[in-house]
């Protein structure tokens, strides 16, 4: 569930939308990327990480994000 907050001059309104909670974290084999991946996972999101080195499938996949074909294959697999 995604919460969107809209502020007006007089009050606050909160809208929720039923959207899939899925995230792809690039650079997930690095120090910061690994923590971002963990934060999404702890919040019960479906999360996949990418990294060029030290990938540990299935959660972190080896993907060269400069290679368009590899990125397309990753996104197709996540559909």
RAQUI-V405229 format. One record per residue. RES is the residue in three letters. OMEGA is omega in whole degrees, -180 to 180 (* if undefined). Layout:
# RAQUI-V405229
res={RES RES}
omega={OMEGA OMEGA}
This chain:
# RAQUI-V405229
res={UNK UNK UNK UNK UNK UNK UNK UNK UNK UNK UNK UNK UNK UNK UNK UNK UNK UNK UNK UNK UNK UNK UNK UNK UNK UNK UNK UNK UNK UNK UNK UNK UNK UNK UNK UNK UNK UNK UNK UNK UNK UNK UNK UNK UNK UNK UNK UNK UNK UNK UNK UNK UNK UNK UNK UNK UNK UNK UNK UNK UNK UNK UNK UNK UNK UNK UNK UNK UNK UNK UNK UNK UNK UNK UNK UNK UNK UNK UNK}
omega={179 178 178 -178 177 -180 173 -178 -175 -176 178 177 178 179 175 -180 176 179 177 178 -178 180 171 -178 176 -179 -175 176 178 -177 -179 -179 179 179 176 177 -180 180 177 -180 178 179 177 173 167 -174 176 177 174 176 -180 177 178 177 178 -178 8 -176 178 -176 178 -179 172 -174 174 179 -175 -180 179 179 179 178 178 -178 175 180 -177 -178 *}
